[in-house]
Amino acid sequence: TTTSQKLIGLLRSPEAQLADNAMMCITSSLFQGNNKEHAREEGFIPVVIGQLKSTLPNRHKDASFSLMCLCGVEAARDEIVNAGGIAAIVDVLSSLAFPPPIPDVPKNLIVSLQYLSINEKARVVMSKKDCIQAIVQYIGPKTDSVFTDRALSTLGNICLVKEAKEIVREVGGIPVLASIYSTGSQD
């Protein structure tokens, strides 16, 4: 049994503190640049996505950071899409209140979507109404410029898919975008 398999096993522990510690170990290992590809090979992607789907908000912080690290690995993007990563991100983003209780969670998830939006397959998945709506909510005066810049970049990439442009209109994105372009960044 490898260390990775042991950590994955601990995530399934009924003891919350043990599972939280395992998630923190996975997160800290992903923070080390050389371990990102190794983590993908070890099967962490479905585990991290599963933790993001958790109903425990404290798991969202570590899982969102881990997913952001994994999304930075080009070879991992298709696997993240296939494992339902985009749907998990959208579900969490859509469920958060403003201001978010843990600000790092939406920032990590918006960056994850930005990385994923580079991938053609991911752009097609992201060109759906729920995803575009989740991104649009992070553009504008109620969010800081990091959210706005990352969300705008992501939305621009998604709009390479023809159908996405119409959905941006449907969800009220045009006035939001016009407001940003007319007033500039908040900073």
N, CA and C atoms as an extended XYZ file, in Angstrom:
561
Properties=species:S:1:pos:R:3:atomname:S:1:resname:S:1:resid:I:1 pbc="F F F"
N         0.844       -1.182        0.000 N   THR     1
C         0.000        0.000        0.000 CA  THR     1
C         0.886        1.241        0.000 C   THR     1
N         0.629        2.152       -0.945 N   THR     2
C         1.413        3.374       -1.024 CA  THR     2
C         0.861        4.409       -0.039 C   THR     2
N         1.652        5.433        0.199 N   THR     3
C         1.213        6.532        1.063 CA  THR     3
C        -0.049        7.164        0.500 C   THR     3
N        -0.105        7.304       -0.818 N   SER     4
C        -1.284        7.893       -1.458 CA  SER     4
C        -2.531        7.058       -1.189 C   SER     4
N        -2.411        5.757       -1.315 N   GLN     5
C        -3.552        4.871       -1.064 CA  GLN     5
C        -3.992        4.959        0.392 C   GLN     5
N        -3.024        5.084        1.304 N   LYS     6
C        -3.359        5.219        2.720 CA  LYS     6
C        -4.118        6.522        2.973 C   LYS     6
N        -3.664        7.615        2.357 N   LEU     7
C        -4.353        8.896        2.527 CA  LEU     7
C        -5.769        8.832        1.968 C   LEU     7
N        -5.910        8.221        0.815 N   ILE     8
C        -7.244        8.072        0.219 CA  ILE     8
C        -8.136        7.258        1.152 C   ILE     8
N        -7.590        6.204        1.738 N   GLY     9
C        -8.345        5.400        2.700 CA  GLY     9
C        -8.751        6.201        3.926 C   GLY     9
N        -7.864        7.049        4.418 N   LEU    10
C        -8.174        7.869        5.600 CA  LEU    10
C        -9.271        8.892        5.319 C   LEU    10
N        -9.384        9.325        4.067 N   LEU    11
C       -10.452       10.261        3.720 CA  LEU    11
C       -11.837        9.650        3.938 C   LEU    11
N       -11.898        8.350        3.863 N   ARG    12
C       -13.180        7.651        4.053 CA  ARG    12
C       -13.460        7.330        5.520 C   ARG    12
N       -12.563        7.773        6.381 N   SER    13
C       -12.711        7.493        7.811 CA  SER    13
C       -13.957        8.166        8.382 C   SER    13
N       -14.691        7.454        9.236 N   PRO    14
C       -15.856        8.077        9.871 CA  PRO    14
C       -15.448        9.154       10.893 C   PRO    14
N       -14.192        9.128       11.303 N   GLU    15
C       -13.698       10.126       12.248 CA  GLU    15
C       -13.314       11.386       11.458 C   GLU    15
N       -14.087       12.449       11.653 N   ALA    16
C       -13.936       13.678       10.872 CA  ALA    16
C       -12.530       14.254       10.941 C   ALA    16
N       -11.929       14.287       12.121 N   GLN    17
C       -10.603       14.890       12.264 CA  GLN    17
C        -9.560       14.114       11.469 C   GLN    17
N        -9.665       12.813       11.453 N   LEU    18
C        -8.737       11.989       10.697 CA  LEU    18
C        -8.881       12.261        9.194 C   LEU    18
N       -10.111       12.329        8.732 N   ALA    19
C       -10.363       12.618        7.318 CA  ALA    19
C        -9.882       14.025        6.961 C   ALA    19
N       -10.121       14.991        7.845 N   ASP    20
C        -9.654       16.366        7.598 CA  ASP    20
C        -8.135       16.406        7.498 C   ASP    20
N        -7.455       15.694        8.390 N   ASN    21
C        -5.990       15.662        8.362 CA  ASN    21
C        -5.471       15.020        7.074 C   ASN    21
N        -6.143       13.982        6.615 N   ALA    22
C        -5.744       13.335        5.361 CA  ALA    22
C        -5.895       14.314        4.195 C   ALA    22
N        -6.987       15.070        4.185 N   MET    23
C        -7.204       16.057        3.115 CA  MET    23
C        -6.134       17.140        3.170 C   MET    23
N        -5.758       17.562        4.373 N   MET    24
C        -4.695       18.566        4.500 CA  MET    24
C        -3.360       18.022        3.991 C   MET    24
N        -3.082       16.747        4.232 N   CYS    25
C        -1.844       16.137        3.723 CA  CYS    25
C        -1.838       16.112        2.198 C   CYS    25
N        -2.954       15.745        1.616 N   ILE    26
C        -3.063       15.733        0.154 CA  ILE    26
C        -2.853       17.143       -0.377 C   ILE    26
N        -3.505       18.112        0.256 N   THR    27
C        -3.393       19.506       -0.178 CA  THR    27
C        -1.961       20.000       -0.091 C   THR    27
N        -1.309       19.732        1.026 N   SER    28
C         0.067       20.214        1.172 CA  SER    28
C         1.002       19.515        0.199 C   SER    28
N         0.746       18.254       -0.115 N   SER    29
C         1.606       17.566       -1.086 CA  SER    29
C         1.408       18.150       -2.486 C   SER    29
N         0.194       18.578       -2.793 N   LEU    30
C        -0.064       19.170       -4.106 CA  LEU    30
C         0.552       20.553       -4.232 C   LEU    30
N         0.766       21.214       -3.103 N   PHE    31
C         1.365       22.542       -3.125 CA  PHE    31
C         2.799       22.477       -3.636 C   PHE    31
N         3.439       21.352       -3.442 N   GLN    32
C         4.791       21.140       -3.953 CA  GLN    32
C         4.672       20.900       -5.455 C   GLN    32
N         5.219       21.767       -6.265 N   GLY    33
C         5.055       21.723       -7.717 CA  GLY    33
C         5.316       20.371       -8.350 C   GLY    33
N         6.337       19.646       -7.898 N   ASN    34
C         6.700       18.378       -8.524 CA  ASN    34
C         5.701       17.267       -8.247 C   ASN    34
N         4.868       17.444       -7.239 N   ASN    35
C         3.942       16.379       -6.859 CA  ASN    35
C         2.617       16.421       -7.605 C   ASN    35
N         2.358       17.465       -8.359 N   LYS    36
C         1.056       17.599       -9.022 CA  LYS    36
C         0.808       16.473      -10.020 C   LYS    36
N         1.772       16.214      -10.861 N   GLU    37
C         1.610       15.143      -11.850 CA  GLU    37
C         1.527       13.787      -11.148 C   GLU    37
N         2.341       13.598      -10.128 N   HIS    38
C         2.308       12.355       -9.361 CA  HIS    38
C         0.932       12.159       -8.724 C   HIS    38
N         0.364       13.222       -8.197 N   ALA    39
C        -0.953       13.137       -7.560 CA  ALA    39
C        -2.019       12.727       -8.570 C   ALA    39
N        -1.913       13.224       -9.786 N   ARG    40
C        -2.859       12.831      -10.832 CA  ARG    40
C        -2.726       11.343      -11.112 C   ARG    40
N        -1.489       10.879      -11.209 N   GLU    41
C        -1.244        9.463      -11.490 CA  GLU    41
C        -1.705        8.563      -10.346 C   GLU    41
N        -1.687        9.071       -9.125 N   GLU    42
C        -2.077        8.280       -7.957 CA  GLU    42
C        -3.583        8.211       -7.747 C   GLU    42
N        -4.352        8.873       -8.573 N   GLY    43
C        -5.801        8.779       -8.460 CA  GLY    43
C        -6.440        9.780       -7.511 C   GLY    43
N        -5.762       10.890       -7.256 N   PHE    44
C        -6.320       11.888       -6.339 CA  PHE    44
C        -7.465       12.693       -6.953 C   PHE    44
N        -7.560       12.766       -8.269 N   ILE    45
C        -8.573       13.630       -8.882 CA  ILE    45
C        -9.981       13.265       -8.430 C   ILE    45
N       -10.433       12.007       -8.555 N   PRO    46
C       -11.791       11.711       -8.096 CA  PRO    46
C       -11.966       11.916       -6.592 C   PRO    46
N       -10.894       11.710       -5.834 N   VAL    47
C       -10.948       11.885       -4.385 CA  VAL    47
C       -11.145       13.359       -4.044 C   VAL    47
N       -10.379       14.217       -4.695 N   VAL    48
C       -10.485       15.655       -4.439 CA  VAL    48
C       -11.868       16.165       -4.861 C   VAL    48
N       -12.352       15.709       -5.995 N   ILE    49
C       -13.693       16.120       -6.449 CA  ILE    49
C       -14.745       15.625       -5.465 C   ILE    49
N       -14.567       14.416       -4.964 N   GLY    50
C       -15.495       13.890       -3.953 CA  GLY    50
C       -15.508       14.742       -2.695 C   GLY    50
N       -14.338       15.206       -2.281 N   GLN    51
C       -14.269       16.066       -1.096 CA  GLN    51
C       -14.909       17.423       -1.365 C   GLN    51
N       -14.800       17.913       -2.594 N   LEU    52
C       -15.442       19.173       -2.956 CA  LEU    52
C       -16.966       19.029       -2.887 C   LEU    52
N       -17.467       17.838       -3.170 N   LYS    53
C       -18.905       17.579       -3.101 CA  LYS    53
C       -19.388       17.373       -1.668 C   LYS    53
N       -18.471       17.319       -0.729 N   SER    54
C       -18.821       17.109        0.673 CA  SER    54
C       -19.737       18.212        1.179 C   SER    54
N       -20.566       17.869        2.129 N   THR    55
C       -21.445       18.872        2.737 CA  THR    55
C       -20.745       19.613        3.864 C   THR    55
N       -19.499       19.257        4.140 N   LEU    56
C       -18.736       19.916        5.195 CA  LEU    56
C       -17.919       21.062        4.607 C   LEU    56
N       -18.303       22.324        4.904 N   PRO    57
C       -17.615       23.473        4.302 CA  PRO    57
C       -16.110       23.514        4.553 C   PRO    57
N       -15.648       22.988        5.701 N   ASN    58
C       -14.202       23.022        5.962 CA  ASN    58
C       -13.440       22.162        4.955 C   ASN    58
N       -14.083       21.137        4.421 N   ARG    59
C       -13.433       20.308        3.396 CA  ARG    59
C       -13.313       21.073        2.073 C   ARG    59
N       -14.219       22.018        1.837 N   HIS    60
C       -14.204       22.776        0.591 CA  HIS    60
C       -12.913       23.573        0.426 C   HIS    60
N       -12.383       24.110        1.530 N   LYS    61
C       -11.181       24.940        1.420 CA  LYS    61
C       -10.003       24.112        0.907 C   LYS    61
N        -9.730       22.994        1.548 N   ASP    62
C        -8.610       22.150        1.119 CA  ASP    62
C        -8.878       21.543       -0.256 C   ASP    62
N       -10.098       21.073       -0.474 N   ALA    63
C       -10.418       20.445       -1.757 CA  ALA    63
C       -10.333       21.453       -2.900 C   ALA    63
N       -10.796       22.692       -2.661 N   SER    64
C       -10.737       23.700       -3.732 CA  SER    64
C        -9.291       24.048       -4.063 C   SER    64
N        -8.440       24.109       -3.041 N   PHE    65
C        -7.021       24.390       -3.289 CA  PHE    65
C        -6.374       23.225       -4.045 C   PHE    65
N        -6.660       22.003       -3.608 N   SER    66
C        -6.090       20.828       -4.279 CA  SER    66
C        -6.539       20.759       -5.733 C   SER    66
N        -7.821       21.033       -5.960 N   LEU    67
C        -8.334       20.987       -7.330 CA  LEU    67
C        -7.678       22.072       -8.183 C   LEU    67
N        -7.492       23.256       -7.609 N   MET    68
C        -6.822       24.333       -8.342 CA  MET    68
C        -5.412       23.878       -8.753 C   MET    68
N        -4.688       23.242       -7.842 N   CYS    69
C        -3.343       22.736       -8.165 CA  CYS    69
C        -3.408       21.714       -9.291 C   CYS    69
N        -4.351       20.799       -9.214 N   LEU    70
C        -4.486       19.764      -10.243 CA  LEU    70
C        -4.898       20.355      -11.591 C   LEU    70
N        -5.737       21.383      -11.581 N   CYS    71
C        -6.165       22.015      -12.833 CA  CYS    71
C        -4.996       22.698      -13.537 C   CYS    71
N        -3.963       23.029      -12.786 N   GLY    72
C        -2.766       23.620      -13.373 CA  GLY    72
C        -1.912       22.629      -14.149 C   GLY    72
N        -2.245       21.344      -14.039 N   VAL    73
C        -1.522       20.294      -14.769 CA  VAL    73
C        -2.310       19.995      -16.044 C   VAL    73
N        -1.733       20.357      -17.168 N   GLU    74
C        -2.439       20.213      -18.438 CA  GLU    74
C        -2.960       18.793      -18.658 C   GLU    74
N        -2.151       17.799      -18.325 N   ALA    75
C        -2.534       16.406      -18.545 CA  ALA    75
C        -3.707       15.975      -17.660 C   ALA    75
N        -4.007       16.726      -16.619 N   ALA    76
C        -5.081       16.351      -15.694 CA  ALA    76
C        -6.441       16.913      -16.103 C   ALA    76
N        -6.474       17.875      -16.990 N   ARG    77
C        -7.728       18.597      -17.278 CA  ARG    77
C        -8.824       17.709      -17.848 C   ARG    77
N        -8.507       16.844      -18.809 N   ASP    78
C        -9.534       15.942      -19.353 CA  ASP    78
C       -10.082       15.031      -18.260 C   ASP    78
N        -9.194       14.528      -17.425 N   GLU    79
C        -9.626       13.635      -16.346 CA  GLU    79
C       -10.543       14.367      -15.360 C   GLU    79
N       -10.227       15.621      -15.066 N   ILE    80
C       -11.065       16.421      -14.166 CA  ILE    80
C       -12.449       16.617      -14.779 C   ILE    80
N       -12.485       16.913      -16.067 N   VAL    81
C       -13.770       17.073      -16.763 CA  VAL    81
C       -14.550       15.757      -16.725 C   VAL    81
N       -13.894       14.650      -17.054 N   ASN    82
C       -14.554       13.343      -17.083 CA  ASN    82
C       -15.050       12.899      -15.706 C   ASN    82
N       -14.361       13.344      -14.651 N   ALA    83
C       -14.733       12.939      -13.289 CA  ALA    83
C       -15.821       13.833      -12.685 C   ALA    83
N       -16.344       14.772      -13.466 N   GLY    84
C       -17.410       15.641      -12.958 CA  GLY    84
C       -16.916       16.847      -12.183 C   GLY    84
N       -15.668       17.214      -12.407 N   GLY    85
C       -15.083       18.334      -11.678 CA  GLY    85
C       -15.771       19.661      -11.923 C   GLY    85
N       -16.174       19.906      -13.165 N   ILE    86
C       -16.823       21.185      -13.473 CA  ILE    86
C       -18.164       21.279      -12.766 C   ILE    86
N       -18.942       20.212      -12.800 N   ALA    87
C       -20.241       20.220      -12.105 CA  ALA    87
C       -20.058       20.444      -10.607 C   ALA    87
N       -19.049       19.825      -10.016 N   ALA    88
C       -18.788       20.007       -8.583 CA  ALA    88
C       -18.415       21.455       -8.279 C   ALA    88
N       -17.586       22.048       -9.125 N   ILE    89
C       -17.193       23.451       -8.940 CA  ILE    89
C       -18.421       24.351       -9.025 C   ILE    89
N       -19.226       24.138      -10.045 N   VAL    90
C       -20.423       24.970      -10.244 CA  VAL    90
C       -21.380       24.821       -9.069 C   VAL    90
N       -21.557       23.608       -8.587 N   ASP    91
C       -22.446       23.385       -7.438 CA  ASP    91
C       -21.984       24.170       -6.218 C   ASP    91
N       -20.695       24.143       -5.934 N   VAL    92
C       -20.180       24.865       -4.770 CA  VAL    92
C       -20.290       26.372       -4.993 C   VAL    92
N       -19.866       26.859       -6.165 N   LEU    93
C       -19.946       28.301       -6.433 CA  LEU    93
C       -21.379       28.808       -6.336 C   LEU    93
N       -22.315       28.024       -6.853 N   SER    94
C       -23.724       28.434       -6.847 CA  SER    94
C       -24.331       28.420       -5.452 C   SER    94
N       -23.747       27.630       -4.561 N   SER    95
C       -24.314       27.500       -3.215 CA  SER    95
C       -23.760       28.509       -2.217 C   SER    95
N       -22.699       29.210       -2.581 N   LEU    96
C       -22.054       30.128       -1.644 CA  LEU    96
C       -22.811       31.447       -1.546 C   LEU    96
N       -22.856       31.972       -0.346 N   ALA    97
C       -23.462       33.278       -0.107 CA  ALA    97
C       -22.402       34.359       -0.313 C   ALA    97
N       -22.861       35.587       -0.484 N   PHE    98
C       -21.947       36.736       -0.565 CA  PHE    98
C       -22.034       37.515        0.719 C   PHE    98
N       -20.936       37.903        1.332 N   PRO    99
C       -19.600       37.439        0.991 CA  PRO    99
C       -19.440       35.982        1.394 C   PRO    99
N       -18.593       35.245        0.680 N   PRO   100
C       -18.430       33.818        0.998 CA  PRO   100
C       -17.836       33.634        2.387 C   PRO   100
N       -18.300       32.619        3.125 N   PRO   101
C       -17.801       32.396        4.478 CA  PRO   101
C       -16.302       32.079        4.524 C   PRO   101
N       -15.816       31.400        3.507 N   ILE   102
C       -14.384       31.094        3.398 CA  ILE   102
C       -13.944       31.652        2.042 C   ILE   102
N       -13.405       32.889        2.014 N   PRO   103
C       -13.103       33.554        0.735 CA  PRO   103
C       -12.187       32.779       -0.197 C   PRO   103
N       -11.312       31.945        0.346 N   ASP   104
C       -10.392       31.192       -0.505 CA  ASP   104
C       -11.116       30.192       -1.398 C   ASP   104
N       -12.260       29.693       -0.957 N   VAL   105
C       -12.957       28.663       -1.732 CA  VAL   105
C       -13.360       29.185       -3.107 C   VAL   105
N       -14.140       30.266       -3.202 N   PRO   106
C       -14.502       30.711       -4.558 CA  PRO   106
C       -13.299       31.178       -5.375 C   PRO   106
N       -12.309       31.783       -4.727 N   LYS   107
C       -11.111       32.198       -5.482 CA  LYS   107
C       -10.426       30.985       -6.096 C   LYS   107
N       -10.242       29.931       -5.314 N   ASN   108
C        -9.610       28.713       -5.830 CA  ASN   108
C       -10.429       28.095       -6.956 C   ASN   108
N       -11.745       28.120       -6.810 N   LEU   109
C       -12.603       27.502       -7.820 CA  LEU   109
C       -12.662       28.314       -9.110 C   LEU   109
N       -12.652       29.635       -8.988 N   ILE   110
C       -12.623       30.473      -10.193 CA  ILE   110
C       -11.300       30.259      -10.934 C   ILE   110
N       -10.206       30.178      -10.194 N   VAL   111
C        -8.905       29.900      -10.833 CA  VAL   111
C        -8.930       28.513      -11.484 C   VAL   111
N        -9.548       27.544      -10.818 N   SER   112
C        -9.678       26.199      -11.400 CA  SER   112
C       -10.419       26.264      -12.729 C   SER   112
N       -11.538       26.999      -12.746 N   LEU   113
C       -12.301       27.135      -13.995 CA  LEU   113
C       -11.476       27.847      -15.069 C   LEU   113
N       -10.686       28.823      -14.641 N   GLN   114
C        -9.848       29.528      -15.616 CA  GLN   114
C        -8.850       28.552      -16.252 C   GLN   114
N        -8.192       27.742      -15.429 N   TYR   115
C        -7.278       26.731      -15.974 CA  TYR   115
C        -8.025       25.770      -16.906 C   TYR   115
N        -9.172       25.310      -16.460 N   LEU   116
C        -9.929       24.349      -17.262 CA  LEU   116
C       -10.416       24.957      -18.573 C   LEU   116
N       -10.715       26.257      -18.581 N   SER   117
C       -11.264       26.894      -19.782 CA  SER   117
C       -10.260       26.951      -20.929 C   SER   117
N        -9.012       26.622      -20.651 N   ILE   118
C        -7.995       26.540      -21.702 CA  ILE   118
C        -8.228       25.283      -22.542 C   ILE   118
N        -8.848       24.280      -21.938 N   ASN   119
C        -9.076       22.970      -22.547 CA  ASN   119
C       -10.372       22.996      -23.366 C   ASN   119
N       -10.293       22.591      -24.621 N   GLU   120
C       -11.461       22.650      -25.510 CA  GLU   120
C       -12.627       21.808      -24.986 C   GLU   120
N       -12.348       20.616      -24.532 N   LYS   121
C       -13.397       19.747      -24.001 CA  LYS   121
C       -14.075       20.401      -22.790 C   LYS   121
N       -13.279       21.002      -21.928 N   ALA   122
C       -13.822       21.677      -20.742 CA  ALA   122
C       -14.683       22.868      -21.139 C   ALA   122
N       -14.244       23.619      -22.155 N   ARG   123
C       -15.034       24.784      -22.600 CA  ARG   123
C       -16.423       24.368      -23.035 C   ARG   123
N       -16.524       23.239      -23.719 N   VAL   124
C       -17.836       22.763      -24.168 CA  VAL   124
C       -18.714       22.443      -22.955 C   VAL   124
N       -18.157       21.762      -21.963 N   VAL   125
C       -18.906       21.438      -20.746 CA  VAL   125
C       -19.282       22.715      -20.003 C   VAL   125
N       -18.367       23.677      -19.992 N   MET   126
C       -18.589       24.922      -19.251 CA  MET   126
C       -19.553       25.876      -19.967 C   MET   126
N       -19.885       25.605      -21.213 N   SER   127
C       -20.747       26.514      -21.970 CA  SER   127
C       -22.228       26.317      -21.649 C   SER   127
N       -22.516       25.695      -20.537 N   LYS   128
C       -23.905       25.473      -20.099 CA  LYS   128
C       -24.345       26.613      -19.181 C   LYS   128
N       -25.647       26.797      -19.101 N   LYS   129
C       -26.217       27.933      -18.370 CA  LYS   129
C       -25.774       27.995      -16.907 C   LYS   129
N       -25.803       26.865      -16.194 N   ASP   130
C       -25.467       26.901      -14.762 CA  ASP   130
C       -24.023       27.325      -14.524 C   ASP   130
N       -23.122       26.893      -15.379 N   CYS   131
C       -21.714       27.260      -15.226 CA  CYS   131
C       -21.503       28.736      -15.543 C   CYS   131
N       -22.059       29.187      -16.635 N   ILE   132
C       -21.894       30.598      -17.018 CA  ILE   132
C       -22.513       31.504      -15.960 C   ILE   132
N       -23.663       31.126      -15.437 N   GLN   133
C       -24.313       31.914      -14.397 CA  GLN   133
C       -23.438       31.975      -13.137 C   GLN   133
N       -22.833       30.866      -12.766 N   ALA   134
C       -21.959       30.831      -11.590 CA  ALA   134
C       -20.748       31.743      -11.784 C   ALA   134
N       -20.233       31.807      -13.000 N   ILE   135
C       -19.082       32.661      -13.280 CA  ILE   135
C       -19.492       34.134      -13.285 C   ILE   135
N       -20.601       34.442      -13.929 N   VAL   136
C       -21.065       35.835      -14.025 CA  VAL   136
C       -21.280       36.439      -12.641 C   VAL   136
N       -21.719       35.628      -11.677 N   GLN   137
C       -21.960       36.174      -10.336 CA  GLN   137
C       -20.682       36.662       -9.664 C   GLN   137
N       -19.525       36.252      -10.173 N   TYR   138
C       -18.254       36.701       -9.607 CA  TYR   138
C       -17.614       37.827      -10.413 C   TYR   138
N       -18.410       38.470      -11.240 N   ILE   139
C       -17.949       39.635      -11.999 CA  ILE   139
C       -18.746       40.833      -11.505 C   ILE   139
N       -18.048       41.867      -11.118 N   GLY   140
C       -18.760       43.086      -10.765 CA  GLY   140
C       -18.386       43.660       -9.425 C   GLY   140
N       -19.151       44.670       -9.017 N   PRO   141
C       -18.791       45.438       -7.823 CA  PRO   141
C       -18.831       44.665       -6.508 C   PRO   141
N       -19.580       43.568       -6.444 N   LYS   142
C       -19.642       42.840       -5.175 CA  LYS   142
C       -18.468       41.881       -4.975 C   LYS   142
N       -17.592       41.804       -5.957 N   THR   143
C       -16.410       40.950       -5.850 CA  THR   143
C       -15.155       41.782       -6.051 C   THR   143
N       -14.031       41.251       -5.585 N   ASP   144
C       -12.783       42.008       -5.758 CA  ASP   144
C       -12.223       41.786       -7.159 C   ASP   144
N       -11.195       42.531       -7.484 N   SER   145
C       -10.667       42.507       -8.847 CA  SER   145
C       -10.060       41.155       -9.226 C   SER   145
N        -9.591       40.375       -8.241 N   VAL   146
C        -9.060       39.044       -8.558 CA  VAL   146
C       -10.174       38.169       -9.123 C   VAL   146
N       -11.327       38.171       -8.444 N   PHE   147
C       -12.470       37.412       -8.962 CA  PHE   147
C       -12.844       37.909      -10.351 C   PHE   147
N       -12.987       39.210      -10.464 N   THR   148
C       -13.444       39.793      -11.722 CA  THR   148
C       -12.499       39.457      -12.865 C   THR   148
N       -11.205       39.659      -12.674 N   ASP   149
C       -10.243       39.392      -13.748 CA  ASP   149
C       -10.230       37.927      -14.149 C   ASP   149
N       -10.200       37.045      -13.164 N   ARG   150
C       -10.178       35.600      -13.459 CA  ARG   150
C       -11.494       35.156      -14.109 C   ARG   150
N       -12.599       35.658      -13.583 N   ALA   151
C       -13.902       35.289      -14.127 CA  ALA   151
C       -14.057       35.813      -15.562 C   ALA   151
N       -13.592       37.038      -15.823 N   LEU   152
C       -13.661       37.583      -17.181 CA  LEU   152
C       -12.823       36.756      -18.155 C   LEU   152
N       -11.636       36.374      -17.732 N   SER   153
C       -10.771       35.552      -18.571 CA  SER   153
C       -11.439       34.206      -18.879 C   SER   153
N       -12.021       33.613      -17.849 N   THR   154
C       -12.700       32.324      -18.011 CA  THR   154
C       -13.880       32.453      -18.958 C   THR   154
N       -14.675       33.483      -18.748 N   LEU   155
C       -15.847       33.707      -19.592 CA  LEU   155
C       -15.427       33.944      -21.046 C   LEU   155
N       -14.349       34.691      -21.243 N   GLY   156
C       -13.848       34.913      -22.597 CA  GLY   156
C       -13.463       33.611      -23.283 C   GLY   156
N       -12.797       32.732      -22.553 N   ASN   157
C       -12.429       31.428      -23.125 CA  ASN   157
C       -13.659       30.593      -23.440 C   ASN   157
N       -14.636       30.597      -22.534 N   ILE   158
C       -15.853       29.804      -22.755 CA  ILE   158
C       -16.605       30.318      -23.975 C   ILE   158
N       -16.572       31.621      -24.192 N   CYS   159
C       -17.298       32.206      -25.324 CA  CYS   159
C       -16.680       31.850      -26.673 C   CYS   159
N       -15.585       31.110      -26.671 N   LEU   160
C       -15.080       30.544      -27.917 CA  LEU   160
C       -16.042       29.477      -28.429 C   LEU   160
N       -16.886       28.958      -27.541 N   VAL   161
C       -17.948       28.034      -27.932 CA  VAL   161
C       -19.151       28.896      -28.320 C   VAL   161
N       -19.574       28.798      -29.547 N   LYS   162
C       -20.599       29.688      -30.110 CA  LYS   162
C       -21.849       29.806      -29.232 C   LYS   162
N       -22.359       28.689      -28.730 N   GLU   163
C       -23.602       28.690      -27.951 CA  GLU   163
C       -23.462       29.469      -26.638 C   GLU   163
N       -22.260       29.589      -26.141 N   ALA   164
C       -22.038       30.255      -24.850 CA  ALA   164
C       -22.382       31.734      -24.908 C   ALA   164
N       -22.163       32.357      -26.040 N   LYS   165
C       -22.435       33.793      -26.163 CA  LYS   165
C       -23.904       34.100      -25.893 C   LYS   165
N       -24.789       33.284      -26.425 N   GLU   166
C       -26.226       33.489      -26.207 CA  GLU   166
C       -26.587       33.253      -24.743 C   GLU   166
N       -25.955       32.289      -24.123 N   ILE   167
C       -26.237       31.999      -22.710 CA  ILE   167
C       -25.776       33.154      -21.823 C   ILE   167
N       -24.665       33.784      -22.173 N   VAL   168
C       -24.214       34.953      -21.414 CA  VAL   168
C       -25.311       36.019      -21.436 C   VAL   168
N       -25.924       36.215      -22.595 N   ARG   169
C       -27.047       37.175      -22.692 CA  ARG   169
C       -28.213       36.728      -21.817 C   ARG   169
N       -28.562       35.445      -21.905 N   GLU   170
C       -29.707       34.903      -21.153 CA  GLU   170
C       -29.577       35.106      -19.644 C   GLU   170
N       -28.380       34.937      -19.110 N   VAL   171
C       -28.192       35.017      -17.655 CA  VAL   171
C       -27.923       36.439      -17.175 C   VAL   171
N       -28.037       37.407      -18.075 N   GLY   172
C       -27.846       38.800      -17.678 CA  GLY   172
C       -26.404       39.235      -17.626 C   GLY   172
N       -25.552       38.552      -18.349 N   GLY   173
C       -24.134       38.864      -18.322 CA  GLY   173
C       -23.738       40.102      -19.099 C   GLY   173
N       -24.503       40.476      -20.108 N   ILE   174
C       -24.127       41.621      -20.945 CA  ILE   174
C       -24.101       42.924      -20.136 C   ILE   174
N       -25.145       43.239      -19.343 N   PRO   175
C       -25.059       44.471      -18.534 CA  PRO   175
C       -23.906       44.442      -17.523 C   PRO   175
N       -23.638       43.262      -16.973 N   VAL   176
C       -22.524       43.128      -16.024 CA  VAL   176
C       -21.207       43.419      -16.729 C   VAL   176
N       -21.021       42.825      -17.896 N   LEU   177
C       -19.795       43.050      -18.659 CA  LEU   177
C       -19.680       44.508      -19.099 C   LEU   177
N       -20.779       45.080      -19.555 N   ALA   178
C       -20.766       46.483      -19.978 CA  ALA   178
C       -20.387       47.393      -18.815 C   ALA   178
N       -20.892       47.081      -17.640 N   SER   179
C       -20.578       47.875      -16.449 CA  SER   179
C       -19.087       47.822      -16.131 C   SER   179
N       -18.510       46.642      -16.215 N   ILE   180
C       -17.075       46.484      -15.929 CA  ILE   180
C       -16.246       47.224      -16.967 C   ILE   180
N       -16.613       47.069      -18.225 N   TYR   181
C       -15.832       47.712      -19.280 CA  TYR   181
C       -15.989       49.239      -19.256 C   TYR   181
N       -17.131       49.727      -18.802 N   SER   182
C       -17.317       51.179      -18.774 CA  SER   182
C       -16.677       51.821      -17.537 C   SER   182
N       -16.630       51.085      -16.419 N   THR   183
C       -16.061       51.657      -15.194 CA  THR   183
C       -14.643       51.194      -14.952 C   THR   183
N       -14.222       50.138      -15.589 N   GLY   184
C       -12.878       49.601      -15.352 CA  GLY   184
C       -12.833       48.764      -14.100 C   GLY   184
N       -11.646       48.367      -13.732 N   SER   185
C       -11.442       47.548      -12.552 CA  SER   185
C       -11.696       48.346      -11.290 C   SER   185
N       -12.055       47.636      -10.211 N   GLN   186
C       -12.333       48.304       -8.935 CA  GLN   186
C       -11.075       48.834       -8.299 C   GLN   186
N        -9.913       48.302       -8.650 N   ASP   187
C        -8.647       48.727       -8.015 CA  ASP   187
C        -8.002       49.866       -8.762 C   ASP   187
